Amino acid sequence: MNAYNSCSISFYRSAIDSTPLPVASGSHGLARASATTLGTLATIGALMTAAPILVLLGMAMSPQGGWETLGHLASTVLPRAMLMSIALVTVVLAVVLLLGVGAGWLVAAYEFPGRAWLSWALVLPLSMPAFVLAYAYTDFLDTSGPLQTALRALTGWTVRGYWFPDIRSLPGAGVCLGLALYPYVYMLARSAFAERSASLSDAARSLGLSPRATWWRVIWPVARPAVAAGSALVLMETLADFGTVSYFGIDTLTAGIYRSWQGMGDRVAAARLAIVLLLLVGGLAYAERRQRTRMRFHSRAARPAQRLRLHGARAWRATGLALVPVLAGFVLPACLLLRAWFAAGLPGDDRVGAWLLNSLLLAGLATALILPVAVVTAYAARIVGGRSVRLAVALACAGYALPGVVIGVGLLVWVGMIDRWLGMMVLGGTIAAVVYAYGVRFFSIAYQGVESALARISPSMDQSARSLGAPPLEVLARVHWPLLRPSLAAAALLVVVDCLKELPATLVLRPFNFDTLAVAAYHFAADERLAEAALPSLLMVLAGLAPVLLLSRAAERHSSGSATEH
């Protein structure tokens, strides 16, 4: 998985030819020492990221407390919660695969009216918090909403005289989450499709394969790891969501965790339920990875495929299909928020500026912390691959599957231990604890992006550079870094936008009187004050536009820039 990067062999050659790698005596010893050092640093960084999760594991294994509550939940709501969680994930994955893969292929493979601006507009729903999107659609589609009110006025029907889809349902929650999360798959699928090899496709066509067979047997296998990685992020985000499922009344595992922690006051039982959730996610991720263990593909073609220029009805049909996710996931919810804001005639809140600055500060600090750790860890896993590194990485990536409030409470215990050891309050009650929580929560996003970007680079590149005497750290800095920069830009976008939307961990760990846009919007939306929630929600969207635009420019530079007639 990588987003908007070019792994062509010509790019690799330019990275090496511009700064020749020296051949040093004793290079093998230096290489071994460097690899060992890199593996140690990666393990330490991953374990620091996984420390709150290890605290949760310790709580779950505690011999005292929690068993009565857990037994009650296991005999009453746990089986249903697991079934509801799996059903919700199924609906969400169906939506994100349909929208993400479809839009990614259209934008990467074809030239049609509006393609340039749709390529970045398709990312905009990522900046819309799922719980805000769910609230906006519920207000619009509910029985008392404007759509059904207008329908009854036009037809003369009564409230119970017709059937209308119930938005307050599991499919409704799945569609809302899918609309908010499909950009994860879209960005990665678009990058993979844009880098498809023209020579491989031509060879397949010369062997008599139809365009559809070529797509399934040549193009899709290369793009599948990127799509799988994006789907894994969507899966973890869905299972960790609380705001949307709580608003729709869906009894998922996350809801059971919150019920144990807040309703029953039993954090040990909640920790054990969190471990159940973690095992569920880990099992699904392991099954998917095992399925594609023998399917490894590397992009070595110097000639990426060109986009095909569509004409007439086919071109406008492609525009319409690509426009649907943008309208449903961003334009319509934003218009509903604007309508609620202007209809209420509310003035601006004096605290909005502080909320915006706090959100940007936390997102910037968290991104600056996460990306270096992800690069070092992913590269160490590539060249070292030891059991300790893999285990540390697995634990670090597991944080994305846990609800933010669970990570927040685990982090409270962990930073409390650190502060007691230091004899002073260093992390507790500060923004450092919030940034730490963001690192635990979103490390997996950056790591998955870097790991997949490295996987798309052929191992022969490492072997060539190492044969010239360059140790692993120098190979990373002088060979892989130019290839990784576009992927890091994509990872930074995902981390920034997710940090801007993060709510539960921020609620638990933020300093006194330190609210963010997400916190403010949630408080208003939870009280069903859509008008007041509209402004901070829209500002969250606007704050995410700058990285989206920057990423769009980088994407256009590294994607195929020409089109052929079709």
N, C-alpha and C positions, 0 to 999 in steps of 0.2 A: 504494500500500500504506500503510495506517495501521491502528492497532489501537485500538479502543474510543474513537473520537472522533466528534463530531457536527459536520457541516458544513452545518447548516441555515442558511437565509438569516436567520431570526430571531436566531440566535446572532451572526451577523455584524453585524446591525443593532444589537444591544445593545452589541457591542464598540465600534462607532463612536459611537452616540448618547450613551454614558456619558461619553466624552471627545472632544469635537468636534475635528476636525483643523483646524489653522489654514491660512489661505491666505496664503502669504508671497510677498513680491515677490522676483523673481529666482529663483523656485522651480525653473525648468528647469535653470539652471546648477548650483544646489545638488543637484538630483536627479542630474545627470550626474556631478558630483564624488563624490557618495555612492556611486553605482553603481560608479564606477571604483575607489574605495577598497575597497568590499566585494568586488569581483572580485579585487583584488590580495591582500587578506587571505585570501580563500578559496583562491586558488592557492598561496600560501605554506603555509597549513595543510595542504592536500592533498599538496603536495610533501614536507613534513616527514613526513607519514604514510607517503608512498610511498618515502622515502629508502632504507630497507633493501631494498626491491624493486629500486630503481635500482642498488644495490650488487650484487644478484644478476645483474641484466642486464649490468653491467660484468664480473662474473666469467664469465658465460656467453660473452661476446664476447672473452674473453682469447685471444690467439693461441697461447698455450703451454699444454700439458697438457690432459688430459681427453678428447682425441679418441680415444685407443685404448680407454679404458673405455667411452666413449659408443658407439663403433663395435661393440664386443663386445655391449653391451646391445641396440643396434638390430638386430643380426643374430640375437639369441637370444631375449630376453625382452620387448623393447619392444612388438612387435606384439600379443603375447598380453596384455601389461599394459594396453594401450589397449582391447582388446576386453573384458577383464574389468572395467575401470573403467566403460566404457559400459554393460555388462550390469548392474553393481551399481547405477549411477545409475538405470537403468530400473526395477529392482525397488523401489528406495527411493522414487522418485517415484510409482510406482503405489500404494504403501502410504500415503504421506503425502497424496496427493490423495484417496484413498478415505476415509481417516479424518478428515483435516483439513477438507475441503470438506463431507463429510457431517455431521460433528459441528457445524461452524460453522453450517450451514443449519438443523439441528434446533434448536440453542440460540437462534438469532436469530429464527426464524420461527414457532416453536411454543411453547406453554405446556403442560408435562406434569409429572407428579410427579418431583420431584428436580431440575428444571431449574436452580434458583437455585444449588445447590451443585455441580452438574455443570458449570456454566459456568466455574467456577474450577478444579474438580478435573481437567478435561480438559487444563489447562496443566501439571499436576504431572509428567508424564513428562519434561518439558524439564529438570528438575533431576536426572534420573537419568543419569549418564554412560553413554554407549553401551557402552563396554568393560566396565563393571561389569554392565550389563544382560545383555550377551552371556555373561559368565561365569556369572551366576546361572542363565540359561536352559540353558546347556550343562550345568552341574552338575545341573539338574533333569531335563533330557530325555536325557542321555547314557545309554549302555547300562547303566552302573552307578548311574545316578541313581535317585531314589525312585520316579518314575513308571513306568519300565520294570521296575524290581524288583518293584513291586506288581503290575504286569500279568502278569509271569511267575509270581508266587506265586498269582494268582487263576486263571490258565488252565493252568498246568503246562507252558507252552512253554519251549523252550530258547532260548539267546541267538541262535542263527542260524536258529531255526525260524519266524520271523515277520518281516514288513517293518515298519520304523518310520522316519519321516522323519529324515534326517541333519541335525542342527542345525549341524554343522561343514561348511557348504557356502555357496556364494554366495547362494542364496535365504535361508538362515538368517541370514547376515550382513545381507542387505538388509532382512529383516523386523525384526531387532534395531535397525538404524539407523533404519528407518522409524518404529518405536514411540518411539524417543527424540527424533526430529526432527519428527514431524507437528505439534506445537504451533506451530511457525513458521507453517504454513499455516492452522491452525485459528484462531489469534488474529486474523490479518489477514482471513481469510474471514468470520469472525463479525462483525467490525467493518463490512466492506463490505455484508454482508447486512442487518445491523441498520439501516443507513442507506438501504436501498432506498426509492425513492419510491413512496408509496401512489398518488399521482395517475397516475404512469406505468403502474403495474400495472392500475389501474382503466381507464385509457384503452385498454390492450391488450385487456383482457377485453371492453370495450364494442365493440371491433372484431371480436369473434368468436374470439379466440385462446383455446385451452384453457389450463388452469393449467400444464401441462407446457410448451406452446409459449411461454407468457408467461415462464416461468422461463428457457428457453434464449435467447429473443430480446430480453428486456428486463432481467431481473435479472442473469443471468450475464455479459453484456457489461460491465456496470458493475463487477461484482466481479472480473472476470478480471484486471485489472492488479494488484490486491492479491494474488490467488492466484499469479500469475506471479512477483511479487517474492518471496513466501514460498518458492516452489519454487526460485527462483534461490539463495536462502540455503541451502536444503536441498541443492541440487546442489553448491555450493561446500564445504559442510561434509562431504558424503559423499566428494568427491574428495580432501579434505585429511585425512580420517580415517586414522589408522595403528593405533591400539590395537585396534579391532575387527577390521579386516582381517588384522592380524598374528596375532591370536589364532585366527582361523578359517583362516589359511593361504591367503588370497586374494592372488594376485599382481597388485596394482594398480600404477598409476604411482607412487603414494606409497611403496609397498613398494620399488619400484626406486630411488627417490630415497634412501631410508634405506640400501638395500644399497650404493649407490655411496658415500654419505657415511661410513657407519660400517664397513661390511664391507670395502670396497675402499680407503677412505681418500682418495678423489678428490673433493674438494668442487667442483672446476670441472665435472666430469661431472654431479654431482648438481645443480649450478646450471642446467646446460643441460636436464636432465630436468625441473627445476622450471619452466623456461620453456615446455617442451612442454605440461606440465600447465596452465600459465597460458593458453597459446594455445587449448587445448581448451575451457577454461571460458569464455574470452572469446568464442570462436566460437559456442558454444551460447547465451550471453547475448545476443550481437549478433543472432543469427538470430531469437531470440524477440522482441527489441525491434523488429526490422524488421517482423516479422509483425503487430505491433499499432501500427505507426507512425500509421496513419490512424484508429485506433480510440481516440478521446479522449472521455471522459465526465466530466461534472461534476455533483455533487449540489447541486441548488438548491432542492429541495422543502422547504417549511416543515413539511410533515406527513409524518413517516416512517411506514412501514407498521407496523401493530399486529401483535402476535403472535396467532396463532390458538390457542385453547384446545382441546386434544384431550380426548376422553373414552373411557372403557372400554378395550377391548383396544388400540386405536390409541395411546392415551396411554402405556400400559405397554410397548408395543412400542418406542415412541420412547425411553422411559427405558432399556430394555435395550440398544438400539443405541448410545446415547450412553455407556452404562456400559462397553461392551466395551473401548474404548481405555484407559480409566482402569484397568481391571483388568489388562489385558495389559501396559501400559506402566509402571504404577506400583505397584499394590497387590500383585500376585503377586511381582514382583522384590523389593519391600520385605519381604514375608513370608518369602521365601526367605533373604534376608540376616539377618532376625531369627531365623529358625530355625537358621541356621548359627551365629549368635552365641551363642544360648542353649544349643544342643546341645553346643557346645564348653565352656561354662561358664567363659568367659574374663573376667577382671576388666577394668575400664576402664584405658586407657592414660593415664599422667600427661601425655603430650605432646599429648593431644587438644585441650586448651584453646589451646595455642600454635598448633596447626594451624588451628583455627577462626579465631582472631584474625588470623593472617597472611592467610588466604583472604579474609576480609571487608575487611581493609585494602587489599589489592591490587584487589579488585573495586570498592570505593568510589572509590579514586583513579583507576582507569581510566575509570569511568563519568563522573566529574567532568571528565575530560580529553576524552573522546570526544564527549559530547553537544553542547557549545558549538561545537566544530569542525564537527560534522555539520550543525547548524542553519545556521551561516553559509555553509558550502559549498553546501548544497542550495538555499538561497535565492539565492545568487549565481548558481548554475547556472540558476535559474528566470528571473531578471531580466536577467542579462548574457548567459549562454549562449555566451561566446566559445570559440574553439578551445582556447586555453590552459587555461581553466577545465575544459572537458570532458576534456581529456587528463589534467590533474592528478587530476581526480576518478576517471577510469578506472583510473589507476595506483594511487591510494589504495584503491579498492575491491577491487583484485586481491589484496590481502593475505589476504582471507578464503579464497581458493582454494588457498593454499599451506600445506603442513604447518607446524605450529608450530615444529618444530626447524629447518626451513629458514629461516624468518623469524628465529629466534633466532640462527643463525650469521651470517646477513646483518646482523643488528643488532649482533652482536659486532664485525664489521668496521667498521660505521658509527660506533658509539660509541667504538671505538678511535681512529678518525680524529679525532673530536671531542675526546677526552681528550688526544691528542697535540697538537692545535692549541691547547688551553687550557693545556697544560703541567702538568696535574694530573688525577688520576682523579676525575671527577665523576659519570659514568654507569656505567662498567664496574664490575661486582661489587656493584651496589646495587639496591634495589627500584625505583629510577627506571627502570632498563633493563627490568625486568619489566613495569612499567606502560606503558612505551613500546611494548614488544612486544604487549601487549594492545590498545593503540590501533591498531597496524598490523593486527592480526589481526581485530578486531571493529569497525573503523570502518564497514565495509560494512553491518553490521546497523543501526546508528543512521542512517546516511545513507539506506538504502533506505526505512526507516520515515518519515523526515522528507520525503524526496523524494515519496513516494507521497501523504503527507498534503497536501503543497502542491499536487500534481497534482489532488487531489480538490476543491481550492478554485478556483472559477471565476476566470479572469483578469480578468473584469469587476470583481471586488472590488479588485484592484490598480489598475485603471484609474480606478475611482471615487475611491479614496483619493488617487492621484497627481494627479487633476484638482483636488483640494482643496488642492494645494500641498505634500503630505507627501513628503519624500524616501524612498528605498527603505528605509533603516534605520529610519525612523519607522514606515513601513508594517509592517515586520516586527515591531517592538516593540508597536505599538498595535492592529494589525488581525489579523495572522497569529498572534501569540503566544497569544492566548486560544484560538484554534482548534487550535493545535499542542500545547498542554499535555497533553491526554490521550494523544496519539500519542507524545510524549516520555516519558510514564510507561511506555508499552508498550516503547519502545525501551530505556529504562533497565532494565526487567525482563530483556529479552533479553540485554543486555550484562552485567548482574550475574551472571545464571545461567551464561552462557557463560564468564565470567571465573572463576567458582567451579570450573568443570569443566576449565579449560585445563590441559593437562599438558606437552606437549613443550617449548614455549617456557619454561615455568617450570623444567623440569629443566635446561635449558641455561643460563639467565640468573640464576637465583635466587642470592642471597648464601649463603655457607657456613652450614650449619645453619639454613636458613630454609625449612622444608617447609610445604606447604599440605595441605589435606584431599585434593585430587586426587593429589598426589605420594605421600602416604602410602598411599592406597587402591591406587594403581597398583603400588607396590612390593610390597604384600601380595598383590594379585591376580596379578601376574606370577609370583610364587612359588607360586601356587595355594594361598594361605592365605586362603580365603574368610572364615573366622571373624574373622581380624584385619582384613580389608578391610571387613567389614560396618559397623563403627562409624564410621570416617571417611566411608564412602559414605552412610550414613544421615544423618550430620550435614550433608553437602552438600545433601541433600534438605531437611532442616529449615531450613538457612540460606536456601534459596530460597523457603520458604513465606511469609515476611513480604512480600516484594515481590509475590508472587502474590495474596495477600489484599488488599493495597492496590490492585492493578490491578483486582481483581474488583469492589471497591467503586466505583472510578471507572467501570468498564464499565457497572454497573447504573445509575449516574447519567446516563450519556450514551446509553444504549440506550432504545428505546421501553419505557415502563414499564407499559403496559396491554395487555390481551389481549381478543380478541373470541371469542365462542363459535363452535365449529366442530364 
